[in-house]
Amino acid sequence: MTLSRVATVVADPGSVDAAIASRFSCRAFLRDRPVPRATIEDILALASRAPSGTNTQPWKVYVLQGAARDALVEKACAAHDAMYADPALAQEYREEYDYYPTRWVSPYIDRRRENGWGLYGLLGIAKGEKDRMHAQHQRNFRFFDAPVGLMFTMDRVLGRGSLMDYGMFLENVMLAARARGLHTCPQAAWNGFAKIILPHVGAGEDEMLLCGMSLGYADLDAHVNTFDTPREPAASFTRWVE
Ligand SMILES: Cc1cc2nc3c(=O)[nH]c(=O)nc-3n(C[C@H](O)[C@H](O)[C@H](O)COP(=O)(O)O)c2cc1C
C-alpha cells in the first residue's frame, strides 16, 4: 500500500453519510432500466475492499441477469406457489443456516412484528388476507422487478466469523450501489430455495447460500418504497464505560 492511500482525505464526508443514510430496502425497481455490467463489476471490486479476518475474503457472488435471472424467478415462484398450496412442502425447502433465531424473544420479536405489519399496512394488506400476503412475499422471488439478482455464497468450511466479514462486504455492495444511483434489497427470503438456486447458478456443493440481493434503479413512483423503518437511538444500545 502506498502511503498516499494512508493520507487519503475523504474530501466530502457528507456523501459517505448520504450513501449510508439513503440506503433502504428497495422493494420496487424499474424492470426495464438495465444496469451496465461495468457498473456491477465496479461495485463488486470496490466492495471487496471490505476487511475480513486474516484477509480470508469469504465472499462468492453470482450475478443473474436476462434469461438466467428470469428462469430462476420462474422456478422460485413455482416452488413458492406449490408450498402455499401444500404447506407440508416447506420441509423440502429448509434454510441452510439459521438466519433468524429459532426462539424469538422481546424486543426482537416486537421489532419484527412492527416491521412486517408496518409493510403490509402500508400496502393496505390486512391480517388474514393470506393471498395478498403471499403475493407480496412472492415479490421477493421476482427480485422486486430488479433487472439484476445477486446470490451470495460462502464455503461451508469457513467459520462463523466469516459471516461478520461477509456482512461488511454486503454493506459495501449496497453503499457502492448508492454511490452510482442504484438501490438494493438484501434478501434472506431466498435462503429456503438453496437447492433450486445453487444448481441454477452452478455453485459447488461445498458452498452455502447466505442470501440474495436485488439491484437496480428504484421505481420512484412506487408507494412501497416510502416504507420507513425506525431505529433505536444510539444511547439505548451504547454504554459509556469510563
Ligand atoms: C441479510 C438481510 C436479509 C433480508 N431479507 C429480506 C427479505 O428477504 N425480504 C425483504 O423484503 N427484506 C429483507 N431484508 C430487509 C430488512 O427487512 C430491512 O433491512 C430492515 O427492515 C430495515 O429496513 P431498511 O433496510 O429499509 O433500512 C433483509 C435485510 C438483511 C440485512
PDBQT file of the ligand as one rigid body, heavy atoms in Angstrom, charges set to zero:
ROOT
HETATM    1  C1  LIG A 301     -29.416 -10.072   5.393  1.00  0.00    +0.000 C 
HETATM    2  C2  LIG A 301     -30.758  -9.412   5.217  1.00  0.00    +0.000 A 
HETATM    3  C3  LIG A 301     -31.814 -10.123   4.697  1.00  0.00    +0.000 A 
HETATM    4  C4  LIG A 301     -33.032  -9.502   4.441  1.00  0.00    +0.000 A 
HETATM    5  N1  LIG A 301     -34.027 -10.204   3.835  1.00  0.00    +0.000 NA
HETATM    6  C5  LIG A 301     -35.121  -9.556   3.368  1.00  0.00    +0.000 A 
HETATM    7  C6  LIG A 301     -36.041 -10.230   2.522  1.00  0.00    +0.000 A 
HETATM    8  O1  LIG A 301     -35.911 -11.412   2.233  1.00  0.00    +0.000 OA
HETATM    9  N2  LIG A 301     -37.076  -9.521   2.020  1.00  0.00    +0.000 N 
HETATM   10  C7  LIG A 301     -37.258  -8.191   2.318  1.00  0.00    +0.000 A 
HETATM   11  O2  LIG A 301     -38.226  -7.601   1.807  1.00  0.00    +0.000 OA
HETATM   12  N3  LIG A 301     -36.395  -7.524   3.128  1.00  0.00    +0.000 NA
HETATM   13  C8  LIG A 301     -35.321  -8.174   3.639  1.00  0.00    +0.000 A 
HETATM   14  N4  LIG A 301     -34.392  -7.510   4.401  1.00  0.00    +0.000 N 
HETATM   15  C9  LIG A 301     -34.590  -6.091   4.678  1.00  0.00    +0.000 C 
HETATM   16  C10 LIG A 301     -34.924  -5.780   6.133  1.00  0.00    +0.000 C 
HETATM   17  O3  LIG A 301     -36.274  -6.023   6.386  1.00  0.00    +0.000 OA
HETATM   18  C11 LIG A 301     -34.550  -4.310   6.358  1.00  0.00    +0.000 C 
HETATM   19  O4  LIG A 301     -33.152  -4.173   6.241  1.00  0.00    +0.000 OA
HETATM   20  C12 LIG A 301     -34.970  -3.745   7.698  1.00  0.00    +0.000 C 
HETATM   21  O5  LIG A 301     -36.367  -3.800   7.866  1.00  0.00    +0.000 OA
HETATM   22  C13 LIG A 301     -34.504  -2.291   7.843  1.00  0.00    +0.000 C 
HETATM   23  O6  LIG A 301     -35.028  -1.512   6.789  1.00  0.00    +0.000 OA
HETATM   24  P1  LIG A 301     -34.105  -0.753   5.730  1.00  0.00    +0.000 P 
HETATM   25  O7  LIG A 301     -33.197  -1.766   5.098  1.00  0.00    +0.000 OA
HETATM   26  O8  LIG A 301     -35.089  -0.195   4.721  1.00  0.00    +0.000 OA
HETATM   27  O9  LIG A 301     -33.325   0.277   6.445  1.00  0.00    +0.000 OA
HETATM   28  C14 LIG A 301     -33.209  -8.135   4.761  1.00  0.00    +0.000 A 
HETATM   29  C15 LIG A 301     -32.152  -7.434   5.343  1.00  0.00    +0.000 A 
HETATM   30  C16 LIG A 301     -30.947  -8.056   5.565  1.00  0.00    +0.000 A 
HETATM   31  C17 LIG A 301     -29.812  -7.273   6.157  1.00  0.00    +0.000 C 
ENDROOT
TORSDOF 0
